Amino acid sequence: MSKTGRTVAGGFSVSAGRNRSLVCCTWVSVMRWTKKFLKGVIVLELLGVFGAYSLFHMMNNSRDFRNTMNRRFPSILEVFYQSNEWAGVYGIRERDHEAWSAKQD
Protein backbone atom coordinates (compact mmCIF):
# COMPACT_ATOMS: atom_id res chain seq x y z
CA MET A 1 0.00 0.00 0.00
CA SER A 2 1.31 3.40 -0.91
CA LYS A 3 1.34 6.44 1.36
CA THR A 4 -1.61 7.98 -0.50
CA GLY A 5 -3.58 4.74 -0.72
CA ARG A 6 -5.98 3.13 1.64
CA THR A 7 -7.50 -0.31 2.09
CA VAL A 8 -11.18 -0.79 1.30
CA ALA A 9 -13.55 -3.71 1.82
CA GLY A 10 -12.20 -6.91 0.36
CA GLY A 11 -8.58 -5.93 0.96
CA PHE A 12 -8.22 -3.78 -2.17
CA SER A 13 -5.61 -1.09 -1.99
CA VAL A 14 -6.61 1.97 -3.97
CA SER A 15 -5.14 5.39 -4.25
CA ALA A 16 -7.12 8.58 -4.35
CA GLY A 17 -8.55 9.65 -7.68
CA ARG A 18 -9.21 7.55 -10.73
CA ASN A 19 -8.43 4.09 -9.31
CA ARG A 20 -10.97 4.46 -6.55
CA SER A 21 -13.79 5.17 -8.98
CA LEU A 22 -12.65 2.24 -11.13
CA VAL A 23 -12.91 -0.16 -8.20
CA CYS A 24 -16.30 1.25 -7.22
CA CYS A 25 -17.60 0.95 -10.78
CA THR A 26 -16.34 -2.61 -11.00
CA TRP A 27 -17.99 -3.45 -7.68
CA VAL A 28 -21.23 -1.81 -8.80
CA SER A 29 -21.21 -3.75 -12.06
CA VAL A 30 -20.64 -7.00 -10.16
CA MET A 31 -23.57 -6.18 -7.90
CA ARG A 32 -25.78 -5.37 -10.91
CA TRP A 33 -24.82 -8.66 -12.56
CA THR A 34 -25.52 -10.53 -9.32
CA LYS A 35 -28.96 -8.92 -8.98
CA LYS A 36 -29.84 -9.81 -12.58
CA PHE A 37 -28.61 -13.37 -12.07
CA LEU A 38 -30.60 -13.84 -8.86
CA LYS A 39 -33.72 -12.38 -10.47
CA GLY A 40 -33.30 -14.90 -13.28
CA VAL A 41 -32.94 -17.75 -10.80
CA ILE A 42 -36.10 -16.63 -8.98
CA VAL A 43 -38.01 -16.42 -12.27
CA LEU A 44 -36.88 -19.94 -13.22
CA GLU A 45 -37.91 -21.25 -9.80
CA LEU A 46 -41.35 -19.67 -10.13
CA LEU A 47 -41.78 -21.10 -13.64
CA GLY A 48 -40.88 -24.53 -12.27
CA VAL A 49 -43.38 -24.27 -9.42
CA PHE A 50 -46.19 -23.08 -11.69
CA GLY A 51 -45.33 -25.74 -14.27
CA ALA A 52 -45.40 -28.49 -11.64
CA TYR A 53 -48.71 -27.21 -10.29
CA SER A 54 -50.29 -27.05 -13.76
CA LEU A 55 -49.09 -30.59 -14.51
CA PHE A 56 -50.58 -31.81 -11.23
CA HIS A 57 -53.83 -29.96 -11.94
CA MET A 58 -54.13 -31.49 -15.41
CA MET A 59 -53.41 -34.99 -14.09
CA ASN A 60 -55.83 -34.50 -11.22
CA ASN A 61 -58.71 -33.48 -13.51
CA SER A 62 -58.31 -35.65 -16.62
CA ARG A 63 -58.16 -39.43 -16.80
CA ASP A 64 -57.25 -39.17 -20.51
CA PHE A 65 -54.26 -37.00 -19.65
CA ARG A 66 -53.23 -39.53 -16.99
CA ASN A 67 -53.44 -42.23 -19.67
CA THR A 68 -51.15 -40.16 -21.90
CA MET A 69 -48.76 -39.69 -18.99
CA ASN A 70 -48.91 -43.45 -18.34
CA ARG A 71 -47.78 -44.14 -21.90
CA ARG A 72 -45.14 -41.41 -22.14
CA PHE A 73 -43.88 -40.76 -18.60
CA PRO A 74 -44.97 -43.55 -16.26
CA SER A 75 -42.59 -42.46 -13.50
CA ILE A 76 -44.24 -39.03 -13.28
CA LEU A 77 -47.67 -40.65 -13.06
CA GLU A 78 -46.36 -42.91 -10.29
CA VAL A 79 -45.26 -39.83 -8.33
CA PHE A 80 -48.75 -38.39 -8.83
CA TYR A 81 -50.38 -41.55 -7.47
CA GLN A 82 -47.98 -41.75 -4.52
CA SER A 83 -48.43 -38.09 -3.59
CA ASN A 84 -52.21 -38.50 -3.61
CA GLU A 85 -52.00 -41.64 -1.49
CA TRP A 86 -49.67 -39.85 0.92
CA ALA A 87 -52.25 -37.05 1.15
CA GLY A 88 -54.99 -39.58 1.95
CA VAL A 89 -56.65 -39.78 -1.48
CA TYR A 90 -56.89 -43.47 -2.35
CA GLY A 91 -58.33 -45.36 -5.30
CA ILE A 92 -57.31 -43.15 -8.23
CA ARG A 93 -54.81 -45.69 -9.53
CA GLU A 94 -57.31 -48.56 -9.31
CA ARG A 95 -60.13 -46.61 -11.00
CA ASP A 96 -57.76 -45.57 -13.79
CA HIS A 97 -56.64 -49.15 -14.42
CA GLU A 98 -60.26 -50.34 -14.44
CA ALA A 99 -61.30 -47.62 -16.90
CA TRP A 100 -58.30 -48.20 -19.17
CA SER A 101 -58.77 -51.98 -19.23
CA ALA A 102 -62.51 -51.56 -19.97
CA LYS A 103 -61.66 -49.16 -22.80
CA GLN A 104 -59.28 -51.70 -24.40
CA ASP A 105 -61.87 -54.51 -24.35
Distance bins in CASP14 RR format, pairs under 12 A and 6 or more apart:
PFRMAT RR
TARGET T0000
AUTHOR 0000-0000-0000
RMODE 2
METHOD distances of the structure
MODEL  1
1 7 1 0 0 1 0 0 0 0 0 0 0
1 8 0 0 0 0 0 1 0 0 0 0 0
1 11 0 0 0 0 1 0 0 0 0 0 0
1 12 0 0 0 0 0 1 0 0 0 0 0
1 13 1 0 1 0 0 0 0 0 0 0 0
1 14 0 0 0 0 1 0 0 0 0 0 0
1 15 0 0 0 0 1 0 0 0 0 0 0
2 13 1 0 0 1 0 0 0 0 0 0 0
2 14 0 0 0 0 1 0 0 0 0 0 0
2 15 1 0 1 0 0 0 0 0 0 0 0
2 16 0 0 0 0 1 0 0 0 0 0 0
2 19 0 0 0 0 0 1 0 0 0 0 0
3 13 0 0 0 0 0 1 0 0 0 0 0
3 15 0 0 0 0 1 0 0 0 0 0 0
3 16 0 0 0 0 0 1 0 0 0 0 0
4 13 0 0 0 0 0 1 0 0 0 0 0
4 14 0 0 0 0 1 0 0 0 0 0 0
4 15 1 0 1 0 0 0 0 0 0 0 0
4 16 1 0 1 0 0 0 0 0 0 0 0
4 17 0 0 0 0 1 0 0 0 0 0 0
4 19 0 0 0 0 0 1 0 0 0 0 0
4 20 0 0 0 0 0 1 0 0 0 0 0
5 11 0 0 0 0 0 1 0 0 0 0 0
5 12 0 0 0 0 0 1 0 0 0 0 0
5 13 1 0 0 1 0 0 0 0 0 0 0
5 14 1 0 0 1 0 0 0 0 0 0 0
5 15 1 0 1 0 0 0 0 0 0 0 0
5 16 1 0 0 1 0 0 0 0 0 0 0
5 17 0 0 0 0 1 0 0 0 0 0 0
5 19 0 0 0 0 1 0 0 0 0 0 0
5 20 0 0 0 0 1 0 0 0 0 0 0
5 23 0 0 0 0 0 1 0 0 0 0 0
6 12 0 0 0 0 1 0 0 0 0 0 0
6 13 1 0 0 1 0 0 0 0 0 0 0
6 14 1 0 0 1 0 0 0 0 0 0 0
6 15 0 0 0 0 1 0 0 0 0 0 0
6 16 0 0 0 0 1 0 0 0 0 0 0
6 17 0 0 0 0 0 1 0 0 0 0 0
6 19 0 0 0 0 0 1 0 0 0 0 0
6 20 0 0 0 0 1 0 0 0 0 0 0
6 23 0 0 0 0 0 1 0 0 0 0 0
7 13 1 0 1 0 0 0 0 0 0 0 0
7 14 0 0 0 0 1 0 0 0 0 0 0
7 15 0 0 0 0 0 1 0 0 0 0 0
7 20 0 0 0 0 0 1 0 0 0 0 0
7 23 0 0 0 0 0 1 0 0 0 0 0
8 14 1 0 0 1 0 0 0 0 0 0 0
8 15 0 0 0 0 0 1 0 0 0 0 0
8 16 0 0 0 0 0 1 0 0 0 0 0
8 19 0 0 0 0 0 1 0 0 0 0 0
8 20 0 0 0 0 1 0 0 0 0 0 0
8 22 0 0 0 0 0 1 0 0 0 0 0
8 23 1 0 0 1 0 0 0 0 0 0 0
8 24 0 0 0 0 1 0 0 0 0 0 0
8 26 0 0 0 0 0 1 0 0 0 0 0
8 27 0 0 0 0 1 0 0 0 0 0 0
9 23 0 0 0 0 1 0 0 0 0 0 0
9 24 0 0 0 0 0 1 0 0 0 0 0
9 27 0 0 0 0 1 0 0 0 0 0 0
10 23 0 0 0 0 1 0 0 0 0 0 0
10 27 0 0 0 0 1 0 0 0 0 0 0
11 23 0 0 0 0 0 1 0 0 0 0 0
12 19 0 0 0 0 1 0 0 0 0 0 0
12 20 0 0 0 0 1 0 0 0 0 0 0
12 22 0 0 0 0 0 1 0 0 0 0 0
12 23 1 0 1 0 0 0 0 0 0 0 0
12 24 0 0 0 0 0 1 0 0 0 0 0
12 26 0 0 0 0 1 0 0 0 0 0 0
12 27 0 0 0 0 1 0 0 0 0 0 0
13 19 0 0 0 0 1 0 0 0 0 0 0
13 20 0 0 0 0 0 1 0 0 0 0 0
13 23 0 0 0 0 1 0 0 0 0 0 0
14 20 1 0 1 0 0 0 0 0 0 0 0
14 21 0 0 0 0 1 0 0 0 0 0 0
14 22 0 0 0 0 1 0 0 0 0 0 0
14 23 1 0 1 0 0 0 0 0 0 0 0
14 24 0 0 0 0 1 0 0 0 0 0 0
14 25 0 0 0 0 0 1 0 0 0 0 0
14 26 0 0 0 0 0 1 0 0 0 0 0
14 27 0 0 0 0 0 1 0 0 0 0 0
15 21 0 0 0 0 0 1 0 0 0 0 0
15 22 0 0 0 0 0 1 0 0 0 0 0
15 23 0 0 0 0 0 1 0 0 0 0 0
16 23 0 0 0 0 0 1 0 0 0 0 0
17 23 0 0 0 0 0 1 0 0 0 0 0
17 24 0 0 0 0 0 1 0 0 0 0 0
18 24 0 0 0 0 0 1 0 0 0 0 0
18 25 0 0 0 0 0 1 0 0 0 0 0
19 25 0 0 0 0 0 1 0 0 0 0 0
19 26 0 0 0 0 0 1 0 0 0 0 0
20 26 0 0 0 0 0 1 0 0 0 0 0
20 27 0 0 0 0 0 1 0 0 0 0 0
21 27 0 0 0 0 0 1 0 0 0 0 0
21 28 0 0 0 0 0 1 0 0 0 0 0
22 28 0 0 0 0 0 1 0 0 0 0 0
22 29 0 0 0 0 0 1 0 0 0 0 0
23 29 0 0 0 0 0 1 0 0 0 0 0
23 30 0 0 0 0 0 1 0 0 0 0 0
24 30 0 0 0 0 0 1 0 0 0 0 0
24 31 0 0 0 0 0 1 0 0 0 0 0
25 31 0 0 0 0 0 1 0 0 0 0 0
25 32 0 0 0 0 0 1 0 0 0 0 0
26 32 0 0 0 0 0 1 0 0 0 0 0
26 33 0 0 0 0 0 1 0 0 0 0 0
27 33 0 0 0 0 0 1 0 0 0 0 0
27 34 0 0 0 0 0 1 0 0 0 0 0
28 34 0 0 0 0 0 1 0 0 0 0 0
28 35 0 0 0 0 0 1 0 0 0 0 0
29 35 0 0 0 0 0 1 0 0 0 0 0
29 36 0 0 0 0 0 1 0 0 0 0 0
30 36 0 0 0 0 0 1 0 0 0 0 0
30 37 0 0 0 0 0 1 0 0 0 0 0
31 37 0 0 0 0 0 1 0 0 0 0 0
31 38 0 0 0 0 0 1 0 0 0 0 0
32 38 0 0 0 0 0 1 0 0 0 0 0
32 39 0 0 0 0 0 1 0 0 0 0 0
33 39 0 0 0 0 0 1 0 0 0 0 0
33 40 0 0 0 0 0 1 0 0 0 0 0
34 40 0 0 0 0 0 1 0 0 0 0 0
34 41 0 0 0 0 0 1 0 0 0 0 0
35 41 0 0 0 0 0 1 0 0 0 0 0
35 42 0 0 0 0 0 1 0 0 0 0 0
36 42 0 0 0 0 0 1 0 0 0 0 0
36 43 0 0 0 0 0 1 0 0 0 0 0
37 43 0 0 0 0 0 1 0 0 0 0 0
37 44 0 0 0 0 0 1 0 0 0 0 0
38 44 0 0 0 0 0 1 0 0 0 0 0
38 45 0 0 0 0 0 1 0 0 0 0 0
39 45 0 0 0 0 0 1 0 0 0 0 0
39 46 0 0 0 0 0 1 0 0 0 0 0
40 46 0 0 0 0 1 0 0 0 0 0 0
40 47 0 0 0 0 1 0 0 0 0 0 0
41 47 0 0 0 0 0 1 0 0 0 0 0
41 48 0 0 0 0 0 1 0 0 0 0 0
42 48 0 0 0 0 0 1 0 0 0 0 0
42 49 0 0 0 0 0 1 0 0 0 0 0
43 49 0 0 0 0 0 1 0 0 0 0 0
43 50 0 0 0 0 0 1 0 0 0 0 0
44 50 0 0 0 0 0 1 0 0 0 0 0
44 51 0 0 0 0 0 1 0 0 0 0 0
45 51 0 0 0 0 0 1 0 0 0 0 0
45 52 0 0 0 0 0 1 0 0 0 0 0
46 52 0 0 0 0 0 1 0 0 0 0 0
46 53 0 0 0 0 0 1 0 0 0 0 0
47 53 0 0 0 0 0 1 0 0 0 0 0
47 54 0 0 0 0 0 1 0 0 0 0 0
48 54 0 0 0 0 1 0 0 0 0 0 0
48 55 0 0 0 0 1 0 0 0 0 0 0
48 56 0 0 0 0 0 1 0 0 0 0 0
49 55 0 0 0 0 0 1 0 0 0 0 0
49 56 0 0 0 0 0 1 0 0 0 0 0
50 56 0 0 0 0 0 1 0 0 0 0 0
50 57 0 0 0 0 0 1 0 0 0 0 0
51 57 0 0 0 0 1 0 0 0 0 0 0
51 58 0 0 0 0 1 0 0 0 0 0 0
51 59 0 0 0 0 0 1 0 0 0 0 0
52 58 0 0 0 0 0 1 0 0 0 0 0
52 59 0 0 0 0 0 1 0 0 0 0 0
52 76 0 0 0 0 0 1 0 0 0 0 0
52 79 0 0 0 0 0 1 0 0 0 0 0
52 80 0 0 0 0 0 1 0 0 0 0 0
52 83 0 0 0 0 0 1 0 0 0 0 0
53 59 0 0 0 0 0 1 0 0 0 0 0
53 60 0 0 0 0 0 1 0 0 0 0 0
54 60 0 0 0 0 0 1 0 0 0 0 0
54 61 0 0 0 0 0 1 0 0 0 0 0
54 65 0 0 0 0 0 1 0 0 0 0 0
55 61 0 0 0 0 0 1 0 0 0 0 0
55 62 0 0 0 0 0 1 0 0 0 0 0
55 65 0 0 0 0 1 0 0 0 0 0 0
55 66 0 0 0 0 0 1 0 0 0 0 0
55 68 0 0 0 0 0 1 0 0 0 0 0
55 69 0 0 0 0 1 0 0 0 0 0 0
55 73 0 0 0 0 1 0 0 0 0 0 0
55 76 1 0 0 1 0 0 0 0 0 0 0
55 77 0 0 0 0 0 1 0 0 0 0 0
55 79 0 0 0 0 0 1 0 0 0 0 0
55 80 0 0 0 0 1 0 0 0 0 0 0
55 83 0 0 0 0 0 1 0 0 0 0 0
56 62 0 0 0 0 0 1 0 0 0 0 0
56 65 0 0 0 0 0 1 0 0 0 0 0
56 66 0 0 0 0 0 1 0 0 0 0 0
56 69 0 0 0 0 0 1 0 0 0 0 0
56 76 0 0 0 0 1 0 0 0 0 0 0
56 77 0 0 0 0 0 1 0 0 0 0 0
56 79 0 0 0 0 1 0 0 0 0 0 0
56 80 1 0 0 1 0 0 0 0 0 0 0
56 81 0 0 0 0 0 1 0 0 0 0 0
56 83 1 0 0 1 0 0 0 0 0 0 0
56 84 0 0 0 0 1 0 0 0 0 0 0
56 87 0 0 0 0 0 1 0 0 0 0 0
57 65 0 0 0 0 1 0 0 0 0 0 0
57 80 0 0 0 0 0 1 0 0 0 0 0
58 64 0 0 0 0 0 1 0 0 0 0 0
58 65 1 0 1 0 0 0 0 0 0 0 0
58 66 0 0 0 0 1 0 0 0 0 0 0
58 68 0 0 0 0 1 0 0 0 0 0 0
58 69 0 0 0 0 1 0 0 0 0 0 0
58 76 0 0 0 0 0 1 0 0 0 0 0
58 77 0 0 0 0 0 1 0 0 0 0 0
58 80 0 0 0 0 0 1 0 0 0 0 0
59 65 1 0 1 0 0 0 0 0 0 0 0
59 66 1 0 1 0 0 0 0 0 0 0 0
59 67 0 0 0 0 0 1 0 0 0 0 0
59 68 0 0 0 0 1 0 0 0 0 0 0
59 69 1 0 0 1 0 0 0 0 0 0 0
59 70 0 0 0 0 0 1 0 0 0 0 0
59 73 0 0 0 0 0 1 0 0 0 0 0
59 76 0 0 0 0 1 0 0 0 0 0 0
59 77 1 0 0 1 0 0 0 0 0 0 0
59 78 0 0 0 0 0 1 0 0 0 0 0
59 79 0 0 0 0 1 0 0 0 0 0 0
59 80 1 0 1 0 0 0 0 0 0 0 0
59 81 0 0 0 0 1 0 0 0 0 0 0
59 83 0 0 0 0 0 1 0 0 0 0 0
59 84 0 0 0 0 1 0 0 0 0 0 0
59 92 0 0 0 0 1 0 0 0 0 0 0
59 93 0 0 0 0 0 1 0 0 0 0 0
59 96 0 0 0 0 0 1 0 0 0 0 0
60 66 0 0 0 0 1 0 0 0 0 0 0
60 69 0 0 0 0 0 1 0 0 0 0 0
60 77 0 0 0 0 0 1 0 0 0 0 0
60 80 1 0 0 1 0 0 0 0 0 0 0
60 81 0 0 0 0 0 1 0 0 0 0 0
60 83 0 0 0 0 0 1 0 0 0 0 0
60 84 0 0 0 0 1 0 0 0 0 0 0
60 87 0 0 0 0 0 1 0 0 0 0 0
60 89 0 0 0 0 1 0 0 0 0 0 0
60 92 0 0 0 0 1 0 0 0 0 0 0
60 96 0 0 0 0 0 1 0 0 0 0 0
61 80 0 0 0 0 0 1 0 0 0 0 0
61 92 0 0 0 0 0 1 0 0 0 0 0
62 68 0 0 0 0 1 0 0 0 0 0 0
62 69 0 0 0 0 1 0 0 0 0 0 0
62 80 0 0 0 0 0 1 0 0 0 0 0
62 92 0 0 0 0 0 1 0 0 0 0 0
62 96 0 0 0 0 0 1 0 0 0 0 0
62 99 0 0 0 0 0 1 0 0 0 0 0
63 69 0 0 0 0 0 1 0 0 0 0 0
63 70 0 0 0 0 0 1 0 0 0 0 0
63 77 0 0 0 0 0 1 0 0 0 0 0
63 92 0 0 0 0 1 0 0 0 0 0 0
63 93 0 0 0 0 0 1 0 0 0 0 0
63 95 0 0 0 0 1 0 0 0 0 0 0
63 96 1 0 0 1 0 0 0 0 0 0 0
63 97 0 0 0 0 0 1 0 0 0 0 0
63 98 0 0 0 0 0 1 0 0 0 0 0
63 99 1 0 0 1 0 0 0 0 0 0 0
63 100 0 0 0 0 1 0 0 0 0 0 0
63 102 0 0 0 0 0 1 0 0 0 0 0
63 103 0 0 0 0 1 0 0 0 0 0 0
64 70 0 0 0 0 0 1 0 0 0 0 0
64 71 0 0 0 0 0 1 0 0 0 0 0
64 96 0 0 0 0 0 1 0 0 0 0 0
64 99 0 0 0 0 1 0 0 0 0 0 0
64 100 0 0 0 0 1 0 0 0 0 0 0
64 103 0 0 0 0 1 0 0 0 0 0 0
65 71 0 0 0 0 0 1 0 0 0 0 0
65 72 0 0 0 0 0 1 0 0 0 0 0
65 73 0 0 0 0 0 1 0 0 0 0 0
65 76 0 0 0 0 0 1 0 0 0 0 0
65 77 0 0 0 0 1 0 0 0 0 0 0
65 80 0 0 0 0 0 1 0 0 0 0 0
65 96 0 0 0 0 0 1 0 0 0 0 0
66 72 0 0 0 0 0 1 0 0 0 0 0
66 73 0 0 0 0 0 1 0 0 0 0 0
66 74 0 0 0 0 0 1 0 0 0 0 0
66 76 0 0 0 0 0 1 0 0 0 0 0
66 77 1 0 0 1 0 0 0 0 0 0 0
66 78 0 0 0 0 0 1 0 0 0 0 0
66 80 1 0 0 1 0 0 0 0 0 0 0
66 81 0 0 0 0 1 0 0 0 0 0 0
66 84 0 0 0 0 0 1 0 0 0 0 0
66 92 0 0 0 0 1 0 0 0 0 0 0
66 93 0 0 0 0 1 0 0 0 0 0 0
66 95 0 0 0 0 0 1 0 0 0 0 0
66 96 1 0 1 0 0 0 0 0 0 0 0
66 97 0 0 0 0 0 1 0 0 0 0 0
66 99 0 0 0 0 1 0 0 0 0 0 0
66 100 0 0 0 0 1 0 0 0 0 0 0
67 73 0 0 0 0 0 1 0 0 0 0 0
67 74 0 0 0 0 0 1 0 0 0 0 0
67 77 0 0 0 0 1 0 0 0 0 0 0
67 96 1 0 0 1 0 0 0 0 0 0 0
67 97 0 0 0 0 0 1 0 0 0 0 0
67 99 0 0 0 0 1 0 0 0 0 0 0
67 100 1 0 1 0 0 0 0 0 0 0 0
67 101 0 0 0 0 0 1 0 0 0 0 0
67 103 0 0 0 0 1 0 0 0 0 0 0
67 104 0 0 0 0 0 1 0 0 0 0 0
68 74 0 0 0 0 0 1 0 0 0 0 0
68 76 0 0 0 0 0 1 0 0 0 0 0
68 77 0 0 0 0 1 0 0 0 0 0 0
68 96 0 0 0 0 0 1 0 0 0 0 0
68 100 0 0 0 0 0 1 0 0 0 0 0
69 75 0 0 0 0 1 0 0 0 0 0 0
69 76 1 0 1 0 0 0 0 0 0 0 0
69 77 1 0 1 0 0 0 0 0 0 0 0
69 78 0 0 0 0 1 0 0 0 0 0 0
69 79 0 0 0 0 0 1 0 0 0 0 0
69 80 1 0 0 1 0 0 0 0 0 0 0
69 81 0 0 0 0 0 1 0 0 0 0 0
69 96 0 0 0 0 0 1 0 0 0 0 0
69 100 0 0 0 0 0 1 0 0 0 0 0
70 76 0 0 0 0 1 0 0 0 0 0 0
70 77 1 0 1 0 0 0 0 0 0 0 0
70 78 0 0 0 0 1 0 0 0 0 0 0
70 80 0 0 0 0 0 1 0 0 0 0 0
70 81 0 0 0 0 0 1 0 0 0 0 0
70 93 0 0 0 0 0 1 0 0 0 0 0
70 96 1 0 0 1 0 0 0 0 0 0 0
70 97 0 0 0 0 1 0 0 0 0 0 0
70 99 0 0 0 0 0 1 0 0 0 0 0
70 100 1 0 0 1 0 0 0 0 0 0 0
71 77 0 0 0 0 1 0 0 0 0 0 0
71 100 0 0 0 0 0 1 0 0 0 0 0
73 79 0 0 0 0 1 0 0 0 0 0 0
73 80 0 0 0 0 1 0 0 0 0 0 0
74 80 0 0 0 0 0 1 0 0 0 0 0
74 81 0 0 0 0 0 1 0 0 0 0 0
74 93 0 0 0 0 0 1 0 0 0 0 0
74 96 0 0 0 0 0 1 0 0 0 0 0
75 81 0 0 0 0 0 1 0 0 0 0 0
75 82 0 0 0 0 0 1 0 0 0 0 0
76 82 0 0 0 0 0 1 0 0 0 0 0
76 83 0 0 0 0 0 1 0 0 0 0 0
77 83 0 0 0 0 0 1 0 0 0 0 0
77 84 0 0 0 0 0 1 0 0 0 0 0
77 92 0 0 0 0 0 1 0 0 0 0 0
77 93 0 0 0 0 1 0 0 0 0 0 0
77 96 0 0 0 0 1 0 0 0 0 0 0
77 97 0 0 0 0 0 1 0 0 0 0 0
77 100 0 0 0 0 0 1 0 0 0 0 0
78 84 0 0 0 0 0 1 0 0 0 0 0
78 85 0 0 0 0 0 1 0 0 0 0 0
78 92 0 0 0 0 0 1 0 0 0 0 0
78 93 0 0 0 0 1 0 0 0 0 0 0
78 96 0 0 0 0 0 1 0 0 0 0 0
79 85 0 0 0 0 0 1 0 0 0 0 0
79 86 0 0 0 0 0 1 0 0 0 0 0
79 93 0 0 0 0 0 1 0 0 0 0 0
80 86 0 0 0 0 0 1 0 0 0 0 0
80 87 0 0 0 0 0 1 0 0 0 0 0
80 89 0 0 0 0 0 1 0 0 0 0 0
80 92 0 0 0 0 1 0 0 0 0 0 0
80 93 0 0 0 0 1 0 0 0 0 0 0
80 96 0 0 0 0 0 1 0 0 0 0 0
81 87 0 0 0 0 0 1 0 0 0 0 0
81 88 0 0 0 0 0 1 0 0 0 0 0
81 89 0 0 0 0 1 0 0 0 0 0 0
81 90 0 0 0 0 1 0 0 0 0 0 0
81 91 0 0 0 0 1 0 0 0 0 0 0
81 92 1 0 0 1 0 0 0 0 0 0 0
81 93 1 0 1 0 0 0 0 0 0 0 0
81 94 0 0 0 0 1 0 0 0 0 0 0
81 95 0 0 0 0 0 1 0 0 0 0 0
81 96 0 0 0 0 1 0 0 0 0 0 0
81 97 0 0 0 0 0 1 0 0 0 0 0
82 88 0 0 0 0 0 1 0 0 0 0 0
82 89 0 0 0 0 0 1 0 0 0 0 0
82 90 0 0 0 0 0 1 0 0 0 0 0
82 92 0 0 0 0 0 1 0 0 0 0 0
82 93 0 0 0 0 1 0 0 0 0 0 0
83 89 0 0 0 0 1 0 0 0 0 0 0
83 92 0 0 0 0 0 1 0 0 0 0 0
83 93 0 0 0 0 0 1 0 0 0 0 0
84 90 1 0 0 1 0 0 0 0 0 0 0
84 91 0 0 0 0 1 0 0 0 0 0 0
84 92 1 0 1 0 0 0 0 0 0 0 0
84 93 0 0 0 0 1 0 0 0 0 0 0
84 94 0 0 0 0 0 1 0 0 0 0 0
84 95 0 0 0 0 0 1 0 0 0 0 0
84 96 0 0 0 0 0 1 0 0 0 0 0
85 91 0 0 0 0 1 0 0 0 0 0 0
85 92 0 0 0 0 1 0 0 0 0 0 0
85 93 1 0 0 1 0 0 0 0 0 0 0
85 94 0 0 0 0 0 1 0 0 0 0 0
89 95 0 0 0 0 0 1 0 0 0 0 0
91 97 0 0 0 0 1 0 0 0 0 0 0
91 98 0 0 0 0 1 0 0 0 0 0 0
91 99 0 0 0 0 0 1 0 0 0 0 0
92 98 0 0 0 0 0 1 0 0 0 0 0
92 99 0 0 0 0 0 1 0 0 0 0 0
93 99 0 0 0 0 0 1 0 0 0 0 0
93 100 0 0 0 0 0 1 0 0 0 0 0
94 100 0 0 0 0 0 1 0 0 0 0 0
94 101 0 0 0 0 0 1 0 0 0 0 0
95 101 0 0 0 0 0 1 0 0 0 0 0
95 102 0 0 0 0 0 1 0 0 0 0 0
96 102 0 0 0 0 0 1 0 0 0 0 0
96 103 0 0 0 0 0 1 0 0 0 0 0
97 103 0 0 0 0 0 1 0 0 0 0 0
97 104 0 0 0 0 0 1 0 0 0 0 0
98 104 0 0 0 0 0 1 0 0 0 0 0
98 105 0 0 0 0 0 1 0 0 0 0 0
99 105 0 0 0 0 0 1 0 0 0 0 0
END
